[in-house]
Amino acid sequence: MVFDDPVAYATAVEPLLAADRVRSTVVSTMTHGAVVGPGTRRPVLVAAFAAGVPIAAAIRTTQAPVVVVTAPDRSDAAGLLAQAVLAGPSPPDLVSGPENAARAFAAGWIVEVGGGDSDVHTALLQYRLDNLIDPIGVPGGPRAVDVDDPIDVALAADWLHEFGIFTRTVPTPTGPDPEFIRARAGRGAVLVLWEVAGEPVALAGHTAVVGGMARIGPVYTPEEQRGRRYGSAVTAAAVRSAVAAGATELVLFTDLDYPTSNAVYRRLGFVEVGRFAELTLPAPRSSR
């Protein structure tokens, strides 16, 4: 089923999202964003139901990947969403979600477009915070990015651009985007700087709190400041910010193939709970 109204979509899929905020973290925050801060482009909003109960949901904004989630025992239902997403504007190049749901969507997509292959673009580990273990002895302290301060916004935009290049964000960032910093703040997201003697040395953020859940990210330390545990310190500061905003469940993602960040988050008290994947999608044959 395709939805035109973000509020109606959010209401319809809420039982699915609320049943497991950890598994549904990205769809939950994107749905929240579509409701409270709609952009200039209408998002693609799709859901599948069984006996009136939502069993799968997908959302896509701008040129980003389509993000899917399913009930834990209904990953096959993700494939039912492919036809509706394909009918939307500018077919996506990637699907992202819990690995089994993403693979089911990709399989359904291949059937709909008449063949092709799907490969892993990024393999991700999902972590959930158990108990925060604050790093000890890191000089400096945190402060929130002031979205009314052009200097803060410019710095955050520069660092998020560098983070996007480093992590191969899709779509590929074309340059710093100050308006994106302001837009994400308008949706309830927060960015935190770690400063030493008044100099920003690292940045971390968290999403808006949705149903008691917030997701940590991005986390970025400029290359010249790495190896000093600033990333650990600012991540812990972002956790405290999210808790102060009402979060009772904290999650984050890391690249499966990047052992440094995985080790950092484990030392902070995060525990691996699942695997997510970004998979490539073949273009419709008529578009090739």
Legacy VTK file of the C-alpha trace (Angstrom):
# vtk DataFile Version 3.0
C-alpha trace
ASCII
DATASET POLYDATA
POINTS 288 float
0.000 0.000 0.000
1.324 3.446 -0.963
0.706 6.466 1.262
0.615 10.128 0.253
0.244 11.508 3.774
3.220 11.060 6.174
0.916 11.317 9.198
-1.353 8.546 7.913
1.706 6.434 7.111
3.210 6.996 10.569
-0.070 5.979 12.206
-0.430 2.872 10.049
3.093 1.508 10.582
3.479 2.519 14.242
2.585 -0.958 15.614
5.409 -2.467 13.528
7.928 0.205 14.514
6.985 0.274 18.184
7.280 -3.509 18.506
11.062 -3.257 18.067
12.551 0.244 18.070
16.062 -1.182 17.787
15.366 -3.089 14.578
13.204 -0.304 13.151
15.473 2.577 14.193
16.087 4.083 10.749
12.527 3.779 9.478
11.287 5.192 12.798
13.457 8.313 12.651
12.883 8.852 8.929
9.126 8.591 9.444
9.352 11.081 12.308
11.338 13.402 10.055
8.772 13.140 7.273
6.029 14.141 9.701
7.722 17.023 11.544
10.031 18.386 8.858
8.892 17.493 5.358
11.319 18.468 2.623
10.612 19.848 -0.805
10.373 16.333 -2.268
7.526 14.054 -1.236
8.898 10.866 0.344
8.016 7.415 -0.969
5.997 5.730 1.792
4.996 2.075 1.423
3.737 -0.632 3.770
2.472 -4.212 3.596
-0.221 -5.640 5.864
-1.526 -9.052 6.909
-5.010 -9.178 8.435
-4.769 -5.422 8.932
-1.476 -5.620 10.850
1.635 -3.949 9.371
4.316 -6.530 8.584
6.712 -4.494 6.415
7.458 -0.835 5.763
9.696 1.130 3.421
10.534 4.809 3.177
12.692 6.812 0.832
13.493 10.521 0.748
15.337 12.517 -1.958
17.911 10.358 -3.771
18.817 8.243 -0.746
18.514 4.446 -0.497
15.113 2.950 0.189
15.071 1.810 3.823
13.035 -1.248 4.816
12.024 -3.025 7.983
9.825 -6.052 8.594
8.393 -7.965 11.490
11.154 -10.331 12.696
9.429 -13.440 11.326
8.252 -11.808 8.091
11.420 -10.729 6.284
9.885 -12.237 3.135
7.287 -9.455 3.206
9.941 -6.912 2.187
9.742 -8.271 -1.331
6.096 -7.214 -1.511
7.159 -3.568 -1.300
9.410 -3.571 -4.361
6.686 -3.017 -6.959
5.302 0.037 -5.151
8.753 1.581 -4.658
9.598 0.947 -8.299
6.506 2.906 -9.318
7.778 5.955 -7.436
10.046 8.666 -8.830
13.696 7.913 -9.709
14.165 4.246 -8.771
16.707 3.786 -5.953
20.173 2.344 -6.453
20.394 0.869 -2.948
18.227 -0.766 -0.310
19.160 -0.584 3.369
17.798 -2.407 6.405
18.177 -5.498 8.575
20.161 -7.883 6.398
17.415 -10.459 5.843
14.824 -7.781 5.050
17.181 -5.954 2.677
17.936 -9.192 0.833
14.242 -10.033 0.542
13.518 -6.586 -0.892
16.413 -6.929 -3.360
15.096 -10.322 -4.479
11.621 -8.876 -5.042
13.119 -5.895 -6.861
15.047 -8.132 -9.275
11.828 -9.926 -10.158
10.053 -6.613 -10.776
12.793 -5.125 -12.983
13.234 -8.308 -15.018
16.580 -9.551 -13.766
19.972 -8.333 -12.682
22.251 -8.708 -9.695
22.399 -7.290 -6.179
25.701 -6.906 -4.332
26.748 -5.722 -0.884
27.600 -2.016 -0.891
28.169 -1.808 2.879
27.901 -4.432 5.610
26.936 -2.906 8.943
26.869 -4.043 12.561
24.176 -2.666 14.822
24.986 -1.983 18.459
22.748 -1.244 21.435
23.999 0.532 24.544
24.118 -1.665 27.624
25.768 0.548 30.248
27.808 3.595 29.277
31.472 3.325 30.244
32.750 6.891 30.219
36.309 7.337 28.918
38.532 8.662 31.684
41.202 11.324 31.405
40.322 12.800 28.010
41.085 16.539 28.085
38.413 19.023 27.096
34.662 18.985 27.262
31.461 18.948 25.183
29.060 21.579 23.960
26.127 21.425 21.564
26.460 22.852 18.073
24.614 26.170 17.934
22.561 26.112 14.731
22.065 29.872 15.032
25.833 30.428 14.886
27.120 30.524 11.267
30.616 29.468 12.401
29.291 26.384 14.192
27.055 25.496 11.253
29.895 25.879 8.750
32.195 23.659 10.817
29.523 20.998 11.272
28.720 21.085 7.540
32.410 20.675 6.651
32.862 17.751 9.012
29.655 15.989 7.949
30.792 16.325 4.347
34.140 14.717 5.215
32.329 12.024 7.196
30.074 11.296 4.211
33.044 10.886 1.879
34.868 8.637 4.368
31.830 6.392 4.939
30.687 6.354 1.275
27.323 7.906 2.070
24.737 7.635 -0.703
24.067 9.922 -2.453
27.714 11.015 -2.564
28.065 14.425 -0.864
28.905 17.127 -3.385
30.053 19.615 -0.771
29.295 20.996 2.695
25.576 21.654 3.189
24.786 24.140 5.980
21.055 23.898 5.274
21.163 20.175 6.015
22.593 20.953 9.462
19.704 23.303 10.174
17.128 20.921 8.705
18.245 17.973 10.856
18.093 20.220 13.935
14.545 21.133 12.940
13.688 17.435 13.048
15.029 17.173 16.612
18.522 15.853 15.904
21.467 17.178 17.931
25.171 17.605 17.158
27.770 17.805 19.921
31.334 19.129 19.667
34.255 18.100 21.849
36.548 21.049 22.496
40.055 21.329 23.927
41.099 24.819 25.002
38.254 26.229 22.956
39.193 24.335 19.782
36.708 21.810 18.336
38.464 18.450 17.878
35.611 15.965 17.297
31.884 15.780 16.612
29.084 13.331 17.347
25.339 13.486 17.005
22.122 11.731 17.763
18.728 11.580 16.105
15.512 12.852 17.583
14.140 10.618 20.310
11.317 8.520 18.837
9.409 6.158 21.113
12.236 6.327 23.652
14.871 5.413 21.053
17.676 7.532 19.604
20.490 6.601 17.256
24.033 7.867 17.742
25.704 9.251 14.632
27.508 10.665 12.881
30.765 10.412 14.834
33.727 12.184 13.255
37.246 13.142 14.300
39.485 15.003 11.819
42.502 12.944 10.844
44.992 15.187 12.630
43.113 14.753 15.930
42.726 10.975 15.858
44.327 8.615 18.346
43.586 10.836 21.359
40.204 9.318 22.345
38.297 12.458 21.394
35.893 10.318 19.370
35.131 8.178 22.423
34.609 11.250 24.591
32.285 13.010 22.178
30.291 9.805 21.590
29.739 9.499 25.345
28.675 13.158 25.375
26.166 12.476 22.582
24.792 9.552 24.600
24.271 11.812 27.616
22.577 14.407 25.394
20.166 11.787 24.032
19.380 10.490 27.522
18.702 14.051 28.680
16.280 14.351 25.746
14.368 11.288 26.951
16.070 8.331 25.252
15.922 5.025 27.067
17.228 2.975 24.122
20.442 3.960 22.300
21.715 2.307 19.132
24.374 2.955 16.506
25.828 1.409 13.362
29.402 0.648 12.384
31.031 -0.662 9.239
31.618 -4.395 9.664
35.047 -4.001 8.059
36.265 -1.096 10.240
37.694 -2.711 13.417
38.815 0.569 15.009
35.327 1.998 15.471
33.921 -1.387 16.507
36.503 -1.632 19.293
35.804 1.937 20.432
32.073 1.389 20.799
32.486 -1.899 22.621
34.746 -0.186 25.150
32.023 2.437 25.659
29.501 -0.253 26.597
27.745 -0.918 23.298
26.833 -4.534 22.528
26.359 -5.979 19.035
22.739 -6.963 18.408
22.393 -7.524 14.668
23.543 -7.031 11.111
22.257 -4.536 8.594
23.184 -4.239 4.942
23.133 -1.767 2.097
22.655 -3.694 -1.149
22.860 -2.454 -4.713
19.727 -2.653 -6.849
19.810 -3.192 -10.621
18.223 -0.493 -12.738
14.935 -1.252 -14.502
15.728 -2.669 -17.927
14.066 0.260 -19.674
16.451 2.642 -17.844
19.621 0.865 -18.908
LINES 1 289
288 0 1 2 3 4 5 6 7 8 9 10 11 12 13 14 15 16 17 18 19 20 21 22 23 24 25 26 27 28 29 30 31 32 33 34 35 36 37 38 39 40 41 42 43 44 45 46 47 48 49 50 51 52 53 54 55 56 57 58 59 60 61 62 63 64 65 66 67 68 69 70 71 72 73 74 75 76 77 78 79 80 81 82 83 84 85 86 87 88 89 90 91 92 93 94 95 96 97 98 99 100 101 102 103 104 105 106 107 108 109 110 111 112 113 114 115 116 117 118 119 120 121 122 123 124 125 126 127 128 129 130 131 132 133 134 135 136 137 138 139 140 141 142 143 144 145 146 147 148 149 150 151 152 153 154 155 156 157 158 159 160 161 162 163 164 165 166 167 168 169 170 171 172 173 174 175 176 177 178 179 180 181 182 183 184 185 186 187 188 189 190 191 192 193 194 195 196 197 198 199 200 201 202 203 204 205 206 207 208 209 210 211 212 213 214 215 216 217 218 219 220 221 222 223 224 225 226 227 228 229 230 231 232 233 234 235 236 237 238 239 240 241 242 243 244 245 246 247 248 249 250 251 252 253 254 255 256 257 258 259 260 261 262 263 264 265 266 267 268 269 270 271 272 273 274 275 276 277 278 279 280 281 282 283 284 285 286 287
